[in-house]
Amino acid sequence: QVQLVESGGGLVQLGGSLRLSCAASGSTFRMYGMGWFRLAPGKEREFVSAIRRNDELIHYQYANSVKGRFSISGDSGKNEVYLQMDNLKQEDTAVYYCAATRRVLTQSTVAKPTSYDFWGQGTQVTVSS
């Protein structure tokens, strides 16, 4: 089993920055993808960003809504993934969830919540004007 714990959420002003962290523990071997989703009130869970590994290649994926503002990175030695969020907008307000999978993700599956096997409890990000 894999446990994911997010941290780094909070209240930030419009245009500010936050850095989310996700630490994986347990049976973390052969993890082919880790990423972030978010859930805002009244909306469906939305893909934000992910790192996926395919053979020897590492792919970084972003939702169009966060491209150029968010940056995902990972530390395989620590089994951690980070999400640097800059120039935050009010529409970024949501609970952010870390997700991980032992399945190989593709361009067409990376953004689907059903592609992920493990989920964290979430961390709240609130952007105030």
C-alpha positions in Angstrom: 0.0 0.0 0.0 1.1 3.6 -0.6 0.3 6.6 1.6 0.4 10.1 0.2 0.6 13.1 2.4 0.2 16.7 1.0 1.4 19.8 2.6 2.0 23.5 1.8 -1.6 24.7 1.2 -2.9 27.9 2.7 -4.3 31.3 2.1 -2.5 33.5 -0.4 -3.3 36.8 -2.0 -4.1 37.2 -5.7 -0.9 36.9 -7.7 1.0 35.2 -4.9 2.8 31.9 -4.8 2.6 28.6 -2.9 4.6 25.4 -3.1 2.8 22.1 -2.4 4.6 19.0 -1.4 3.5 15.4 -1.6 5.4 12.7 0.3 4.8 9.1 -0.6 5.5 6.3 1.8 4.9 2.5 1.9 5.4 0.4 -1.1 6.6 3.1 -3.5 8.5 0.9 -5.9 7.6 0.9 -9.6 5.6 4.2 -9.4 5.2 5.3 -12.9 3.3 8.5 -12.3 2.6 11.1 -9.7 0.5 14.2 -10.1 -1.9 16.7 -8.8 -5.6 17.2 -9.1 -7.9 19.8 -7.6 -11.5 20.0 -6.5 -13.3 23.3 -6.2 -16.8 23.7 -4.8 -19.5 22.8 -7.3 -17.0 21.4 -9.8 -15.6 18.1 -10.8 -12.1 16.9 -9.9 -9.8 18.6 -12.3 -6.3 17.5 -13.5 -3.6 20.0 -12.7 -0.2 18.5 -13.5 1.7 15.2 -13.5 5.1 13.6 -13.9 4.9 10.3 -15.8 7.6 7.9 -16.7 7.6 5.9 -19.9 10.6 3.6 -20.4 13.5 6.0 -19.8 11.6 9.2 -20.6 10.1 11.5 -18.1 7.2 13.6 -19.2 5.8 16.7 -17.5 2.2 17.5 -18.1 0.1 20.5 -17.3 -3.5 21.5 -17.7 -3.9 24.5 -20.0 -5.3 26.6 -17.2 -2.0 26.4 -15.3 0.6 26.3 -18.0 3.2 29.0 -17.5 2.2 29.5 -13.9 2.6 26.1 -12.2 5.7 23.9 -12.3 5.9 20.3 -11.1 9.0 18.6 -10.0 10.0 15.4 -8.2 12.6 13.9 -6.0 12.7 10.2 -6.7 15.1 9.6 -3.9 12.7 11.1 -1.3 9.6 9.8 -3.1 8.3 13.3 -3.2 6.6 15.5 -5.8 6.2 19.3 -5.6 3.9 21.8 -7.3 5.2 25.3 -7.5 2.3 27.6 -8.1 2.9 31.2 -9.1 0.7 34.1 -10.2 -2.2 32.5 -8.4 -5.7 33.4 -9.5 -9.0 33.2 -7.6 -10.0 30.3 -9.8 -7.1 28.3 -8.4 -8.9 28.1 -5.1 -9.6 24.4 -4.4 -8.5 21.4 -2.5 -5.4 20.0 -4.1 -4.9 16.2 -4.1 -1.8 14.3 -4.8 -2.2 11.1 -6.8 0.1 8.3 -7.8 -0.1 5.2 -9.9 1.9 2.0 -10.8 0.4 2.0 -14.2 2.1 3.6 -17.2 0.3 6.8 -18.0 -0.1 8.0 -21.6 -0.9 11.4 -23.1 -4.6 10.3 -23.2 -4.8 8.8 -19.7 -2.7 11.2 -17.6 -5.5 13.6 -16.9 -8.1 11.0 -15.8 -8.6 10.5 -12.1 -9.4 6.8 -12.8 -5.8 6.3 -14.0 -4.4 6.7 -10.5 -4.3 4.1 -7.8 -3.4 6.1 -4.7 -4.7 9.5 -3.4 -3.8 11.8 -0.6 -6.2 13.5 1.8 -5.9 16.9 0.1 -4.7 20.3 1.1 -6.7 23.5 0.8 -5.5 26.4 -1.3 -7.4 29.6 -1.1 -6.6 32.7 -3.2 -8.0 35.9 -1.9 -8.4 39.2 -3.6 
